[in-house]
């Protein structure tokens, strides 16, 4: 099972606009627009969740109207993208 953590240089600032989120990373200077699911995933990581299962459970708890059937794929793609941007990194076992 994959475990994720934030890059130690990341310092996120959040803004919510009509269902979408804008995140500014002070460490890299990147500004990103993300959907509610990816924002919730990153917030759950800030709250201590690290595995995709923990993150998924937290999202479903926080957002009961999310379609659970496609959530695992959406989450995996989103986390991989956040890793490619350098915001998060996979933890070694």
N, C-alpha and C positions, 0 to 999 in steps of 0.2 A: 504494500500500500504506500502510495506516495505521500510524503510529508513536506509541507511548505513553510517557509519563514520569510520575513521581510529582509531585504538587503539591509545591513546595519546602517547604511548611509542614507536611507530613505526617511524623509520627514513629510508626511502627507497633510495637505490642507484640502478640505472638502467644501463643495458648494452644490446645492440641489436646485435644479431648474425643471419644472414640469415633468417629473418622472425620470429625468436623466441626471446624471451626476458629472460634475467636472472636478477633476482631482489635479492639484498642483503638487509636484514633488520638489520640495525645496533643495534636496540634495543634488538632483540632476538638472533642475530647471525645466523639466517636462511638464506640460499640461495635457491632460487626457480627458476625453469625454467617454464615459462608460455607462452601460445600462444599469438598471437597478439590481440585477442579479450579481454582476461583477462587483458593484459597489458593496453589496451585502456580503459577498465572499471576502473582500478585503477587510471590511469591518469586523467580520467574524474572526479573521486572522489576528486583527489587533486585539480582540477580546480573548485570544488564547487558543483558538482552534488551529490545528495544523494539518490534519489528514483531510483528504477529500471527503471522507465519510462524515467527519465532524463538521466540516464546513457545510456540506449538504444538509445535514440535520439542522444546523443553526439557521440556514436560509429558509428551510421549510417551516421552522418554528416562527421565524420573524415575518415570513411572507407566505401565509397559508394559501393564497390564490395562485401561486406559481405552479405551472404545469410540471409535476414531478417526473413525468415520463421522459422529457427531454433535458431535464436539469443536469444529469450526470455528464452528458456530452457537452452541453453549453458551458458547464463549469470547467471541464477538462480543457476545452479550447481556450477559454478566458484566462485560466491560470497559466497555461503555457505561453500565451501572448504576454501576460504580465511578467513572466520570467524572461522572455526574449527582450523586453524593454528594460530589464534589470531592476524592477521594483521588488520582485520576490525571487527566491531561489529554493531549489529542492534541497531538502535536508538529507544528508547521508545517513544511512541506517546505522 
